[in-house]
Amino acid sequence: MPAGPRRPLPGQFYLGAGWLVEPGESLEDTVAREVFEECGVRVHDITYASSQPWPFPSSLMLGFRAKANDPTFNLDPNEIMEAGWYTRDFIRGIATDAPLSFEPGGPVRIPPKFSISRRLIDDWVAEGD
């Protein structure tokens, strides 16, 4: 499970990345391009997973899943502060508010249940059961 903070928040708040589609670009191509530009990771098997309204007029958030060709990150520090791969057990501990500590910066947090990011995380975690 890759994730990372986009800006400093209390503790370490990790969420999925967000991007904009370029004119003439498919949604899947956007995912592949943005993951590579921001994280330095090439992905394949990109599939649509879910959607959620965005609080701006005429906007929609779309969630996708993909598999990494290589798990090595090469982050763009102007876009993402850090990123990591996490196990389902680790995410379960965060999701159930277990007292976890993740250095540096305090406890790791994930998005609230109403968000598309959390839906993607919860779906991925449930697949391991």
C-alpha positions as CSV (number, residue, x, y, z in Angstrom):
1,M,0.0,0.0,0.0
2,P,1.8,3.2,-1.1
3,A,0.9,6.5,0.6
4,G,2.5,9.7,1.8
5,P,1.9,13.1,3.2
6,R,1.6,16.0,0.8
7,R,2.1,18.7,3.4
8,P,2.8,18.8,7.2
9,L,-0.1,17.9,9.4
10,P,-0.4,16.9,13.0
11,G,1.3,13.5,13.4
12,Q,1.8,11.8,10.1
13,F,-1.4,11.9,7.9
14,Y,-1.0,9.6,5.0
15,L,-3.4,9.5,2.0
16,G,-3.5,8.6,-1.6
17,A,-2.2,11.0,-4.1
18,G,-4.4,13.4,-6.1
19,W,-3.9,14.5,-9.7
20,L,-5.3,16.4,-12.7
21,V,-6.0,14.8,-16.1
22,E,-4.1,16.5,-19.0
23,P,-6.1,17.3,-22.1
24,G,-6.3,14.3,-24.4
25,E,-5.0,11.9,-21.7
26,S,-6.9,8.8,-20.6
27,L,-7.5,8.4,-16.9
28,E,-5.3,5.3,-16.8
29,D,-2.5,7.2,-18.5
30,T,-2.9,10.0,-15.9
31,V,-2.4,7.5,-13.1
32,A,0.7,6.0,-14.7
33,R,2.2,9.5,-15.4
34,E,1.5,11.1,-12.1
35,V,2.7,8.1,-10.0
36,F,5.9,8.1,-11.9
37,E,6.3,11.9,-11.8
38,E,5.7,12.2,-8.1
39,C,6.9,8.9,-6.7
40,G,9.3,7.6,-9.4
41,V,7.4,4.3,-9.6
42,R,6.2,2.8,-12.8
43,V,2.8,1.0,-12.5
44,H,0.7,-1.4,-14.5
45,D,-2.7,-3.2,-14.3
46,I,-4.4,0.2,-13.6
47,T,-8.1,-0.3,-12.8
48,Y,-10.9,2.0,-11.8
49,A,-12.1,1.4,-8.2
50,S,-14.5,4.1,-7.0
51,S,-15.6,7.7,-7.2
52,Q,-16.6,10.5,-4.9
53,P,-18.0,14.0,-5.5
54,W,-15.5,16.8,-5.0
55,P,-16.6,19.9,-3.1
56,F,-15.8,22.2,-6.1
57,P,-18.4,22.7,-8.9
58,S,-18.3,20.2,-11.8
59,S,-15.6,18.1,-10.2
60,L,-15.3,14.4,-9.3
61,M,-12.7,12.4,-7.6
62,L,-11.9,9.0,-9.1
63,G,-10.0,6.2,-7.4
64,F,-7.8,3.8,-9.2
65,R,-5.6,0.8,-8.2
66,A,-2.4,-0.3,-9.8
67,K,0.5,-2.6,-9.3
68,A,4.1,-1.3,-9.1
69,N,6.7,-2.7,-11.5
70,D,9.4,-1.9,-8.9
71,P,8.8,-0.8,-5.3
72,T,11.7,1.6,-5.2
73,F,10.6,5.3,-4.7
74,N,12.3,8.3,-6.3
75,L,10.2,11.1,-4.8
76,D,9.7,14.6,-6.1
77,P,10.2,16.6,-2.9
78,N,8.1,19.4,-4.3
79,E,5.1,17.1,-4.5
80,I,5.4,14.4,-1.8
81,M,7.3,14.6,1.4
82,E,7.7,10.9,1.9
83,A,6.1,7.7,0.8
84,G,6.1,4.1,2.0
85,W,4.7,0.6,1.4
86,Y,2.6,-0.7,4.2
87,T,1.3,-4.1,5.2
88,R,-2.4,-4.9,5.8
89,D,-1.6,-5.6,9.4
90,F,0.0,-2.2,9.9
91,I,-3.0,-0.5,8.3
92,R,-5.4,-2.5,10.4
93,G,-3.6,-1.2,13.5
94,I,-4.0,2.4,12.3
95,A,-7.6,1.9,11.3
96,T,-8.6,0.6,14.7
97,D,-6.9,3.4,16.5
98,A,-4.3,1.1,18.1
99,P,-1.5,3.1,19.8
100,L,1.1,3.0,17.0
101,S,4.1,5.2,16.8
102,F,5.9,5.9,13.6
103,E,9.1,8.0,13.8
104,P,9.7,10.8,12.9
105,G,6.7,12.9,13.4
106,G,4.3,11.1,15.7
107,P,1.5,8.6,15.1
108,V,0.4,7.7,11.6
109,R,-3.1,8.5,10.6
110,I,-5.2,7.6,7.6
111,P,-8.2,9.5,6.1
112,P,-11.7,9.3,7.6
113,K,-14.1,6.6,6.5
114,F,-16.2,9.0,4.4
115,S,-13.3,9.6,2.0
116,I,-12.5,7.9,-1.2
117,S,-8.9,7.4,0.0
118,R,-10.2,5.5,3.0
119,R,-12.5,3.4,0.9
120,L,-9.6,2.4,-1.3
121,I,-7.5,1.5,1.8
122,D,-10.4,-0.4,3.4
123,D,-11.1,-2.4,0.2
124,W,-7.4,-3.3,-0.1
125,V,-7.2,-4.4,3.5
126,A,-10.4,-6.5,3.3
127,E,-8.9,-8.4,0.3
128,G,-6.3,-9.9,2.6
129,D,-8.9,-11.6,4.8
